[in-house]
Amino acid sequence: MSEHINNIDKITFQSYGNRAETFWERTRDHDVTQNYDAFLKPFGDRKGLDILDFGCGPGRDIAYFKSLGHNPVGLDGTREFCEMAREMTKRPVLQQTFNDLQLEENSFDGVFANASMFHVPSENLHKVLTDLHRALRPSGVLFMSNPRGDEEGWSTPERYGNFMQLDKSLKYLENAGYKLLDHYYRPPGLPREQQNWLAIVSIAVKNN
């Protein structure tokens, strides 16, 4: 990785680690039911799905998928979050930065990237999406929910963000081998200009 990307990872994940308990208290009761349902809908009634929670944080979503009878594995670049998630969920949690993934090929049915992918800089986004594509099984589902916008850079001195609109997001996904299934804006029930989050559901297209 370039020094630029290394710095992004180091500073951003350290920022989360310094506020790990505060982050957990602030997000543990967030209602993300709409995102759970959109991610799981393509699977129908299947149980025992192998799910990668990409940017798992303290483990809220791992715990939810586990409660449904699935086999979630967490991944985060923040050491404190990994420790918290392992303790709470008793599930495997990989401490890896988003920009340097080490994942086995064809090992997951789905990747749930809720409020995480926007930390990947544009210069490395194709690589990250390709790494996840390789880790997904054929027709595996990738869910992403990110703040939308038209800027990239340090949104605060400690947080790097790559904010994109739908058209740009879809170009990255298509170039990495994904096909769009669905998209929507959040929070629900608000005028579009107040819906600051964009959720995208896509599948990994693989040549046999």
C-alpha positions in Angstrom: 0.0 0.0 0.0 1.1 3.6 -0.6 2.1 5.8 2.4 -1.0 7.9 1.7 -3.3 4.9 2.2 -1.4 3.6 5.2 -1.9 7.0 6.9 -5.6 7.0 6.1 -5.9 3.6 7.7 -3.8 4.4 10.8 -5.4 7.7 11.6 -9.0 6.7 10.9 -8.9 3.4 12.8 -7.1 5.0 15.7 -9.7 7.6 15.9 -12.4 5.0 16.3 -10.3 3.1 18.8 -9.9 6.2 21.0 -13.7 6.5 21.2 -14.7 2.9 21.1 -16.9 2.8 24.2 -18.6 6.1 23.2 -19.2 4.8 19.7 -20.8 1.7 21.0 -23.1 3.6 23.3 -24.1 5.9 20.4 -24.8 3.2 17.8 -25.8 0.1 19.7 -29.6 0.9 19.4 -29.6 2.2 15.9 -32.5 0.8 13.9 -30.9 -0.7 10.8 -33.8 -3.2 10.2 -34.3 -1.8 6.7 -30.6 -2.6 5.8 -30.8 -6.1 7.4 -33.9 -6.9 5.4 -32.5 -5.6 2.1 -29.3 -7.6 2.5 -31.0 -10.9 3.4 -33.9 -10.6 0.9 -32.0 -12.2 -2.0 -31.3 -15.3 0.1 -35.0 -16.1 0.7 -35.4 -18.4 3.7 -31.8 -19.8 3.6 -30.2 -20.3 7.0 -26.6 -20.9 7.9 -25.3 -18.2 5.6 -21.6 -17.4 5.8 -21.6 -13.6 6.2 -18.7 -11.2 6.4 -19.5 -8.1 8.4 -17.1 -5.6 6.8 -16.4 -2.9 9.3 -18.2 -4.7 12.1 -17.4 -2.2 14.9 -18.2 -3.5 18.3 -20.3 -6.4 17.0 -24.0 -5.3 16.9 -24.7 -6.7 13.4 -22.7 -9.9 14.0 -24.9 -10.6 17.0 -28.1 -10.0 14.9 -27.0 -12.3 12.1 -25.9 -15.0 14.6 -29.4 -14.7 16.3 -31.0 -15.7 13.0 -28.9 -18.9 12.7 -26.2 -17.6 10.3 -22.5 -17.8 10.6 -21.2 -14.3 10.6 -17.5 -13.3 10.7 -16.5 -9.8 11.7 -13.8 -7.7 10.1 -12.5 -4.4 11.4 -9.2 -2.4 11.4 -9.8 -1.1 14.9 -8.3 -3.3 17.6 -10.7 -2.2 20.3 -13.7 -3.0 18.2 -12.4 -6.4 17.3 -11.9 -7.2 21.0 -15.4 -5.9 21.9 -17.0 -7.9 19.1 -15.3 -11.1 19.9 -16.3 -10.8 23.6 -19.9 -10.0 22.9 -20.6 -12.4 20.0 -18.2 -15.3 20.6 -17.7 -15.3 16.8 -14.5 -15.0 14.8 -13.4 -11.4 14.1 -10.6 -10.6 11.7 -8.5 -7.5 12.5 -7.6 -6.3 9.0 -7.6 -2.9 7.4 -10.1 -2.4 4.6 -7.3 -1.6 2.2 -5.2 -4.7 2.8 -7.7 -7.6 2.9 -6.5 -11.2 3.3 -9.6 -13.3 2.6 -10.1 -16.8 1.3 -11.6 -17.2 -2.2 -15.3 -18.2 -2.4 -15.7 -18.2 1.4 -18.8 -16.0 1.9 -22.4 -16.0 0.8 -22.7 -12.3 1.5 -20.8 -9.2 2.7 -22.6 -6.7 4.8 -20.7 -3.3 4.7 -22.8 -1.0 6.8 -21.3 2.5 7.2 -17.8 1.3 6.4 -16.9 1.3 2.7 -16.8 5.1 2.5 -13.6 5.1 4.5 -11.9 3.4 1.4 -10.2 6.1 -0.7 -11.2 6.2 -4.4 -7.7 5.2 -5.5 -8.0 1.8 -3.8 -11.8 1.2 -4.0 -11.6 -1.0 -7.1 -9.0 -3.2 -5.4 -11.2 -3.5 -2.3 -14.3 -4.3 -4.2 -12.4 -6.9 -6.3 -11.0 -8.5 -3.1 -14.5 -8.8 -1.8 -15.7 -10.2 -5.1 -13.1 -12.9 -5.0 -14.1 -13.8 -1.4 -17.8 -14.0 -2.4 -19.3 -17.2 -3.8 -21.0 -17.0 -7.2 -24.1 -14.7 -6.9 -22.9 -13.7 -3.5 -24.5 -10.5 -2.2 -22.7 -7.3 -1.4 -24.6 -4.7 0.7 -23.2 -1.2 1.2 -24.7 1.7 3.0 -22.7 4.9 2.9 -23.2 8.7 3.4 -23.6 10.1 0.0 -22.0 13.2 -1.5 -19.5 14.5 -4.0 -16.4 15.0 -1.8 -13.4 13.0 -0.8 -10.8 13.8 1.9 -10.5 14.4 5.6 -14.1 15.2 6.8 -12.5 15.8 10.2 -8.7 15.8 11.1 -9.2 12.1 12.1 -11.7 10.6 9.7 -11.2 10.1 5.9 -14.3 9.9 3.8 -15.0 9.1 0.2 -18.6 10.3 -0.5 -20.2 9.3 -3.7 -23.6 9.4 -5.4 -25.4 6.5 -7.0 -24.0 6.8 -10.5 -20.4 6.9 -9.5 -20.9 4.0 -7.0 -22.5 1.9 -9.7 -19.5 2.4 -12.0 -17.1 1.1 -9.4 -19.4 -1.9 -8.7 -19.8 -2.7 -12.4 -16.1 -2.5 -13.1 -15.4 -4.9 -10.2 -17.9 -7.5 -11.4 -21.1 -6.7 -9.6 -24.7 -6.4 -10.9 -27.2 -4.1 -9.2 -30.1 -5.7 -7.4 -31.6 -2.7 -5.5 -30.9 0.7 -4.0 -32.6 3.1 -1.7 -32.0 6.3 0.3 -32.1 6.7 4.1 -33.6 7.7 6.5 -36.9 6.5 5.1 -39.9 8.9 4.9 -37.8 12.1 4.4 -37.4 14.3 1.3 -34.6 13.2 -0.9 -32.4 16.2 0.0 -32.6 15.0 3.7 -31.8 11.4 2.9 -28.0 11.5 3.4 -27.4 7.8 3.2 -27.4 5.6 0.1 -27.8 1.8 0.3 -26.9 -0.5 -2.6 -27.5 -4.2 -2.9 -25.6 -6.0 -5.6 -24.5 -9.6 -6.6 -21.1 -10.9 -7.6 -21.2 -12.1 -11.2 -18.6 -14.8 -11.8 -17.7 -16.6 -15.0 -17.8 -20.4 -14.6 
